[in-house]
Amino acid sequence: MGDSSVGVWDSVLTGLRTQIPSTSFETWFADAQPLDYADGALVIGVSDSVKKGGIERRFRDTIEGIAASVCRQPVSLEVRVLPGRVEAERAVEKDNATEAFAAVTLPLNPDYTFAAFVRGENNRLAVAASEATSDAVGRNLRKPYNPLFVYGSVGLGKTHLLQAIGNAVIASDPSRSVVYTTSERFAIELIHAIRNNSTAAFRDKYRQVDLLLIDDVHFLKGKEATQEELFHTFNDLHGNRKQIVLSSDRPPEDLSGLQDRLVSRFKWGLEADIQPPDFETRMAILREKAAVRELEVQDDVLELIAKRISSNVRALEGALVKAIAYAELERQPLTPRSIEGILPKEGRRPRLTVLHIKEEVASHYQIPLAELDGASRKKEIAQARQVAIFLARELTELSFPSIGREFGDRDHTTIMHGYSKIKALLADTPLLSADISELREALEARYSLVR
C-alpha cells in the first residue's frame, strides 16, 4: 500500500463525512482500508461482501467524484473483501464462535476525542456528562449516569461524543471492554444471529462489556424483535453495573414506535441535549477544522461561513471543505468574495413534501425521477417506488388516497399494498432497513417534518 493511496483515501473519507449521515458513514466505511492507488484506479478493502456490494451500489459515484477532484483526473473505484475477513464472514454465517461477532464490531474513530470536540453553551451539559461517564468507566468507579442519553438534531456531534467516551475509557484502561455500534448495525447483526442460530454468540458480544455505546436509537422504530433484544441487553448490563450510553435525535419521551418499557429505561439516567452552535462556537469549530488540516484561513472567510451556516457542525465542515477545494481547483485566493457564490444560504428549512421524498429516493437508487410515477414493474424500480411510498406515509400526514395522487394517480389500495410490503420486509431485510434509515435521516436533516 503506497502513501498515495492513504492520502487519496483520507481525502475521500473527509468528503464522505460531510456528504452522508454519520450512521451511514460508520456502518459502511468505519473499517474500510486503502489498498492501492495507481493510474487513476483506487482500490479499497472492506470486511465483508455485504459492505462491498453496498459501497459499490450506493457510493461509487460519490467516491469517484471526490477522488477525481482531489487527484485532478478521473478515478475508478475497486472494492475488495480483505483477505482473512472472508473466513470471519463465513464464521458469522455458520455461527462458529463469539469471535466471529467481535470481528465485525465497529471500530472507534481515533480522531473523535474530547480534546477535539469544540465546547460551547450549546453542548456544555452533554460534554461534562460524557467526560464524567468515561472517567467512571475507565477507573471502575460508581457510574454517575446510567444510562447517559445524548440527544440532538443531525450533525451536532452526538457520534463524536459517544466515540470520545469510548476512546477515553480505552486510553485510561486498555483492559476495559468497549463496544460501539449503531442501532441499525445492532438490528442487522441480530437478524443474522437469528437466521444462523447464533443468538448466544450475539448476546455474549453485547452483554459481556464494560461500556456499550449505541448511536441513533430512534431508528429502532418498528423493529420489535430488536427492541426486545435491546431491552434484555439493557437490563443485563444495568443489573451488572455496566455503563450504557445512547444517542438519539430527540428526547426519550418523543420516541414514537418504541416500547414504553424500553423508553422508560432510557430515562433512568441523565438526558443531555446538544443544541445548534451559536456564532462564537461556530467560529471556534471552523478554526479547529482548519487547524486539523494545517490550513491558514483568514477570519473574514470563516466569519462568512459561520454566518451562512448555522444548522449543524457537519454542514459547517462541509462548507469549509467545499470553499477550500473550490479555491484550489479554480486557483484563486481563499477570500469572502471568491467563495460567496458557492456557499449555501441557510434559512428556515422547507417543509417536507412527497416530491422531496421522491427526489431523494430517485437519487439514492440512481433511477430517473419520472420512473417513480411510471408503470415500470422492473424489480429495482418497483421497490424504489414502494420505498418512496413508505416514507411518504411515515413522514407526512397525507392519507393513502392523497399519496396515490402524488404517484401517478395510483389507486389507494395499490399505495396501501406498497406500504405494507415494505413494512413487512423491514423485519428481516437488513440492507433495505439500512436504505430507509439513511433516507429518513437525510430527509429529516434537510426538511421540516409535520407529523
Beta strands, then each sheet from edge to edge (+ up, - down):
strand 1: 33-38
strand 2: 41-46
strand 3: 76-81
strand 4: 148-152
strand 5: 178-182
strand 6: 211-215
strand 7: 243-248
strand 8: 270-274
sheet 1: 1+ 2- 3-
sheet 2: 5+ 6+ 7+ 4+ 8+
end
